Amino acid sequence: MFGLYLTHPQVAIDPTVPVPEWGLSDLGRERTYATARQPWVRLLGRIVSSTEKKAIETAAILAEAADIPVETDGEMGENDRSATGFLPPEEFETAADWFFARPDESFRGWERAVDAQARIWRAVSYILDRHDPTVPIAFVGHGGVGTLLKCRMTGGAIARSADQLPGGGNLFAFRLADRAVTCDWTPMEFWQG
């Protein structure tokens, strides 16, 4: 059976609101509803989401289509960037490049990439260790920690080149039997299962 790590799609950016409280934009909701119509969504037996609003909104749309509840796990949050607060898109991309290039260092107080990777790996592993491997599961979260998780699962070094496609709303798949990644980042609404 399959497992998925799925990132929330586009968000409504508001510099006056803390990033974890941002919700999905209209486009993000449209893409999630398009994904919810895919046949594989109805196969899901479990959905576990980050506690951030954008991830919960994404998970809720998928869970409704699968007719299952959403579980949340605070350890699945995005890398902690609260030290800098909102950064305009160009500055954020530069900061993200730095974050991935220097995983053992903190960018201006951000959670280090190695620490965020250890956290997301622990959270996902804890859940999978107690999960029935015959039941498809989706983890709904964020691009930064999702990339760190994928690097850990593939045995690759932490690198921005492993990052998801622009815009968010991507997924990678893995086998539950051995946690081997079987599908690289793919727009969620296009994955066929």
Buried (B, 14 or more C-beta within 10 A) or exposed (E): BBBBBBBBBBBBEEEEEEBBEBBBBEBBBBBBBBBBEBEBBBBBBBBBBBBBBBBBBBBBBBBBBBEBEBBBBEBBBBBBBEEEEBBEEEEBEEBBEBBBEBBEEBBEEBBBBBBBBEBBBEBBBEBBEEBEBEEBBBBBBBBBBBBBBBBBBBEEEBEBEBBBEEBBBBBBBBEBEEBEBEBBBBBBBEBEE
